Amino acid sequence: MFDVPLLELGAAHDANRVGGKARGLATMIGRGLPVPPGFVVPVDTFIALAGEAFTESAKLADSGGSADAAARAAETMHGVGLSEEFLDRLTAAWDEIAGSGPVAVRSSAVGEDGAAWSFAGEHDSFLGVTTPDELADALRGCWASLFTKRAIAYRAQSRSRAAPMAVVVQRMLRARSSGVMMSLNPSNGDRSSVVVESVWGLAEPLVSGQASPDRFVLNRITGEVRRRELVPKTTAAVLGTGGSASVAVAPDEIEAASLDESTLSRLHASVPALEACAGGPADAEFAVDDGGLWFVQVRPETYWSQRRTVAAGSSVIESVLATVTKPTEE
């Protein structure tokens, strides 16, 4: 009998078992924030299925090894065998949350999205997963991303070592618009402002730094839009076959705001709950579809919380991505 569980997302409160990303999602659910339904493949399942491969891979990759060693470590994780019983349970859990519709498969390593080191963007996610084989491959792909060159370099910089990884599987949103919100101003650490950046479609081009977003600066107390900076948005990422695809934005939306006043108001109203989840200033990702506003990630803001200097004019995304390359502690 296979007795290592999958966890309902709302029950994923132990970060040592589910990683930081899953814990953040569970905390948001507990605070009544809207989160797409999902489940977690926890660390104990990772250890049961991939523990030996992980130990071997970590020895290869985290001991100052070569790029070839890192590639061999990742390949070892890609080759982890999954029992038929586990695959059946994985598929049944997917069907329960999405009716065999597309899901997002996202890494949630132990230590990820923490207050000191975020590991933002260091591990892989897979969007638009639509078959049981793709789901199994995406799971192994998340595990293998522990040993990408960027993840290994980040661990070296943070003086940490590879830790077991949980994986989150969530119903995929067909987002009309998406974005990030920080409950302070990343330009100067001003706590009287909330800054929102958004694009049409999925947030993938925004969080990877490939798209210029609309930017809204809100008064933290009243929610009034203090400043609105709209940019031309000629393309958007949408859910396609096997992931995302870039499409042209409708002519009447190129210059239009990617968020309306009602959504901005709901984002502002969510700040206290998000900060309660993060334990202080929060960095959150969200999406808007036909069902309304959804939150897909929350983590502590790490830059101003650690009194780091951010260049004037920094965007939310620049502040988030800066945590990936920040220097080690003096």
C-alpha positions as CSV (number, residue, x, y, z in Angstrom):
1,M,0.0,0.0,0.0
2,F,1.3,3.4,-1.0
3,D,0.9,5.4,2.3
4,V,2.7,8.7,1.5
5,P,0.0,11.3,1.0
6,L,-1.0,14.1,-1.2
7,L,-2.2,17.0,0.8
8,E,-5.1,19.4,0.2
9,L,-3.7,22.8,-0.3
10,G,-5.6,24.3,2.6
11,A,-4.0,21.9,5.0
12,A,-0.4,22.7,3.9
13,H,0.7,24.7,6.9
14,D,4.0,23.0,7.8
15,A,6.7,24.7,5.7
16,N,9.2,21.9,6.5
17,R,6.8,19.5,4.8
18,V,5.3,21.6,2.0
19,G,7.8,24.4,1.3
20,G,7.3,28.1,1.5
21,K,5.1,28.5,-1.6
22,A,2.5,25.9,-0.5
23,R,2.5,27.3,3.0
24,G,1.9,30.8,1.7
25,L,-1.1,29.5,-0.3
26,A,-2.5,27.6,2.6
27,T,-2.1,30.7,4.8
28,M,-4.0,32.8,2.3
29,I,-6.8,30.2,2.2
30,G,-7.0,30.3,6.0
31,R,-7.3,34.1,5.8
32,G,-10.2,33.8,3.4
33,L,-8.4,35.1,0.3
34,P,-9.4,33.6,-3.0
35,V,-6.8,30.9,-4.1
36,P,-7.3,28.5,-7.1
37,P,-8.0,24.9,-5.8
38,G,-5.0,22.6,-5.7
39,F,-3.0,20.0,-3.8
40,V,0.5,19.4,-2.7
41,V,3.0,16.6,-3.3
42,P,4.8,17.0,0.0
43,V,8.4,16.5,1.0
44,D,7.7,13.1,2.5
45,T,6.5,11.9,-0.8
46,F,9.5,13.4,-2.5
47,I,11.8,11.5,-0.1
48,A,9.9,8.3,-0.5
49,L,10.0,8.4,-4.3
50,A,13.1,10.4,-5.1
51,G,15.2,10.4,-1.9
52,E,18.0,8.2,-3.2
53,A,18.3,10.1,-6.5
54,F,18.2,13.4,-4.6
55,T,21.1,12.4,-2.3
56,E,23.1,11.3,-5.3
57,S,22.3,14.5,-7.2
58,A,23.1,16.8,-4.3
59,K,26.5,15.2,-3.9
60,L,27.2,15.8,-7.6
61,A,25.9,19.4,-7.8
62,D,26.5,21.1,-4.5
63,S,30.1,20.3,-3.8
64,G,31.6,22.9,-6.2
65,G,31.0,20.5,-9.2
66,S,31.1,21.4,-12.8
67,A,28.3,22.3,-15.2
68,D,28.4,18.8,-16.4
69,A,27.9,17.5,-12.9
70,A,24.9,19.8,-12.5
71,A,23.5,18.5,-15.8
72,R,23.9,14.9,-14.6
73,A,22.3,15.7,-11.3
74,A,19.2,17.2,-13.0
75,E,19.1,14.2,-15.4
76,T,19.1,11.8,-12.4
77,M,16.0,13.6,-11.0
78,H,14.3,13.6,-14.4
79,G,14.7,9.8,-14.4
80,V,13.0,9.1,-11.0
81,G,10.5,6.2,-11.3
82,L,6.9,6.7,-10.2
83,S,4.8,3.8,-9.2
84,E,1.5,3.1,-11.0
85,E,-0.3,3.4,-7.7
86,F,1.2,6.9,-7.1
87,L,0.4,8.0,-10.7
88,D,-3.2,6.8,-10.3
89,R,-3.5,8.9,-7.1
90,L,-1.8,11.9,-8.8
91,T,-4.2,11.7,-11.7
92,A,-7.3,11.3,-9.4
93,A,-6.2,14.4,-7.4
94,W,-5.8,16.4,-10.6
95,D,-9.2,15.4,-11.8
96,E,-10.8,16.4,-8.5
97,I,-9.4,20.0,-8.6
98,A,-9.6,20.6,-12.4
99,G,-11.8,18.0,-14.0
100,S,-8.7,16.9,-16.1
101,G,-8.5,20.5,-17.3
102,P,-5.1,22.3,-17.4
103,V,-3.1,22.7,-14.2
104,A,-0.1,24.7,-13.1
105,V,2.7,22.6,-11.5
106,R,4.9,24.7,-9.3
107,S,8.0,24.1,-7.2
108,S,7.7,24.7,-3.4
109,A,11.2,23.9,-2.0
110,V,11.9,24.0,1.7
111,G,13.2,27.5,2.4
112,E,11.6,29.0,-0.7
113,D,9.7,32.2,-0.2
114,G,11.2,32.8,3.2
115,A,11.9,36.1,4.9
116,A,15.6,36.0,4.3
117,W,16.0,34.4,0.9
118,S,13.1,34.1,-1.5
119,F,14.5,31.8,-4.2
120,A,12.3,33.9,-6.5
121,G,12.4,32.4,-10.0
122,E,15.1,29.9,-9.2
123,H,13.0,26.7,-9.6
124,D,10.8,25.7,-12.5
125,S,7.1,25.8,-12.9
126,F,5.0,24.2,-15.7
127,L,1.8,25.8,-17.0
128,G,-1.0,24.3,-19.0
129,V,-0.3,20.7,-18.1
130,T,-3.2,18.6,-19.6
131,T,-2.3,14.9,-19.6
132,P,-1.3,12.4,-16.9
133,D,2.1,11.9,-18.6
134,E,2.7,15.7,-18.7
135,L,1.7,15.9,-15.0
136,A,4.3,13.2,-14.1
137,D,7.0,14.8,-16.3
138,A,6.2,18.3,-14.8
139,L,6.5,16.9,-11.2
140,R,10.0,15.4,-12.1
141,G,10.9,18.6,-13.9
142,C,10.2,20.7,-10.7
143,W,12.4,18.3,-8.7
144,A,15.2,18.4,-11.3
145,S,15.2,22.2,-11.2
146,L,16.8,22.0,-7.8
147,F,20.0,21.4,-9.9
148,T,19.8,24.0,-12.6
149,K,22.9,26.3,-12.8
150,R,20.9,29.3,-11.5
151,A,19.6,27.3,-8.5
152,I,23.0,26.0,-7.6
153,A,24.6,29.5,-7.9
154,Y,21.8,31.0,-5.7
155,R,22.4,28.3,-3.0
156,A,26.1,29.1,-3.1
157,Q,25.4,32.8,-2.7
158,S,23.1,32.2,0.2
159,R,25.4,29.6,1.7
160,S,22.8,27.0,1.7
161,R,22.5,23.5,0.4
162,A,19.9,21.6,-1.7
163,A,16.8,20.8,0.4
164,P,13.9,18.5,-0.5
165,M,11.1,19.9,-2.6
166,A,7.4,19.8,-2.4
167,V,5.3,20.6,-5.5
168,V,2.0,22.5,-5.8
169,V,-0.5,21.5,-8.4
170,Q,-3.3,24.0,-9.0
171,R,-6.2,24.6,-11.4
172,M,-4.9,26.8,-14.2
173,L,-6.5,30.2,-14.6
174,R,-7.4,31.6,-18.0
175,A,-6.3,35.0,-16.8
176,R,-7.6,38.1,-18.5
177,S,-4.9,40.1,-16.7
178,S,-2.3,39.3,-14.0
179,G,0.2,41.1,-11.9
180,V,2.2,41.6,-8.7
181,M,1.5,43.8,-5.7
182,M,3.8,45.0,-3.0
183,S,2.5,46.5,0.2
184,L,5.1,49.2,0.2
185,N,6.8,51.3,-2.5
186,P,9.9,49.4,-3.8
187,S,11.4,52.7,-4.9
188,N,11.9,53.9,-1.4
189,G,10.3,51.6,1.2
190,D,7.4,53.9,1.8
191,R,4.8,52.1,3.8
192,S,2.1,54.6,3.0
193,S,1.9,53.3,-0.5
194,V,0.9,50.1,-2.2
195,V,2.3,49.4,-5.7
196,V,0.6,47.2,-8.3
197,E,2.0,46.2,-11.7
198,S,0.0,44.3,-14.3
199,V,-0.2,43.1,-17.8
200,W,-2.9,41.5,-20.0
201,G,-3.0,37.7,-19.9
202,L,-0.8,35.5,-17.8
203,A,1.9,37.0,-15.6
204,E,4.7,34.9,-17.0
205,P,6.2,37.7,-19.2
206,L,6.0,40.1,-16.3
207,V,7.6,38.0,-13.6
208,S,10.4,37.0,-16.0
209,G,11.1,40.7,-16.7
210,Q,10.2,40.4,-20.4
211,A,7.2,42.7,-20.4
212,S,6.7,46.3,-19.3
213,P,3.7,46.6,-17.0
214,D,1.1,49.1,-16.2
215,R,1.9,50.6,-12.8
216,F,-0.5,51.9,-10.1
217,V,0.5,53.5,-6.9
218,L,-2.2,53.4,-4.3
219,N,-2.7,55.3,-1.0
220,R,-2.4,52.6,1.6
221,I,-5.1,54.2,3.9
222,T,-7.8,55.2,1.4
223,G,-7.0,53.0,-1.7
224,E,-7.0,56.1,-3.9
225,V,-4.8,55.8,-7.0
226,R,-2.0,58.3,-6.4
227,R,-0.3,57.6,-9.7
228,R,-1.3,55.7,-12.8
229,E,1.4,54.8,-15.4
230,L,0.0,53.0,-18.5
231,V,2.2,51.5,-21.2
232,P,1.4,50.2,-24.6
233,K,0.8,46.4,-24.4
234,T,0.9,44.8,-27.8
235,T,1.2,41.2,-26.8
236,A,-0.1,39.0,-24.0
237,A,0.7,35.5,-22.8
238,V,-2.4,33.2,-22.8
239,L,-2.9,29.6,-22.0
240,G,-2.1,27.4,-25.0
241,T,-1.4,23.8,-25.8
242,G,1.4,22.6,-23.5
243,G,2.0,25.9,-21.8
244,S,1.6,29.6,-22.7
245,A,1.5,31.3,-26.1
246,S,2.0,34.9,-27.1
247,V,-0.9,36.6,-28.9
248,A,-1.6,40.1,-30.1
249,V,-3.6,42.3,-27.9
250,A,-6.8,43.7,-29.3
251,P,-6.3,47.2,-30.7
252,D,-8.6,48.9,-28.3
253,E,-6.8,47.3,-25.3
254,I,-3.2,48.2,-26.3
255,E,-3.3,51.6,-24.5
256,A,-6.1,50.6,-22.0
257,A,-5.4,49.9,-18.3
258,S,-5.0,46.2,-17.7
259,L,-6.8,46.5,-14.3
260,D,-10.1,48.3,-13.6
261,E,-11.0,50.4,-10.6
262,S,-12.9,47.6,-9.0
263,T,-10.0,45.2,-9.1
264,L,-7.6,47.8,-7.8
265,S,-10.1,48.4,-4.9
266,R,-10.2,44.6,-4.1
267,L,-6.4,44.4,-4.2
268,H,-6.1,47.3,-1.8
269,A,-8.7,45.7,0.5
270,S,-6.6,42.5,0.6
271,V,-3.4,44.1,1.9
272,P,-4.0,43.6,5.6
273,A,-4.7,39.8,5.1
274,L,-1.7,39.4,2.8
275,E,0.6,41.1,5.3
276,A,-0.8,38.9,8.0
277,C,0.2,35.9,5.8
278,A,3.6,37.2,5.2
279,G,4.3,38.4,8.7
280,G,5.0,42.0,7.5
281,P,5.3,43.8,4.1
282,A,4.1,41.4,1.4
283,D,4.9,40.6,-2.2
284,A,1.9,38.9,-3.9
285,E,1.1,37.6,-7.3
286,F,-2.5,37.7,-8.6
287,A,-4.6,36.9,-11.6
288,V,-8.1,38.1,-12.8
289,D,-10.4,35.8,-14.8
290,D,-14.1,35.5,-15.4
291,G,-14.4,34.3,-11.8
292,G,-12.8,37.5,-10.4
293,L,-9.6,38.1,-8.5
294,W,-7.3,35.2,-7.4
295,F,-4.1,35.2,-5.5
296,V,-1.4,32.6,-6.6
297,Q,1.5,33.5,-4.4
298,V,2.5,35.5,-1.3
299,R,5.9,35.9,0.3
300,P,7.6,38.3,2.6
301,E,9.1,41.4,1.1
302,T,12.8,40.8,1.6
303,Y,14.5,44.0,0.3
304,W,13.4,46.8,2.6
305,S,12.8,44.4,5.4
306,Q,16.5,43.8,5.5
307,R,17.4,47.5,4.9
308,R,18.8,47.0,1.5
309,T,19.1,50.0,-0.8
310,V,16.9,49.9,-3.9
311,A,17.7,52.2,-6.8
312,A,15.3,55.1,-7.2
313,G,12.5,54.2,-9.6
314,S,12.7,50.5,-9.1
315,S,9.6,48.6,-10.0
316,V,7.9,45.8,-8.0
317,I,9.4,43.2,-10.4
318,E,12.9,44.8,-10.2
319,S,12.7,44.7,-6.4
320,V,11.5,41.0,-6.4
321,L,14.2,39.9,-8.9
322,A,16.8,41.8,-7.0
323,T,16.5,39.4,-4.2
324,V,17.8,36.7,-6.5
325,T,21.1,38.4,-7.0
326,K,21.5,40.4,-3.7
327,P,25.0,40.1,-2.1
328,T,25.7,37.8,0.8
329,E,25.5,39.2,4.3
330,E,28.6,41.3,5.3
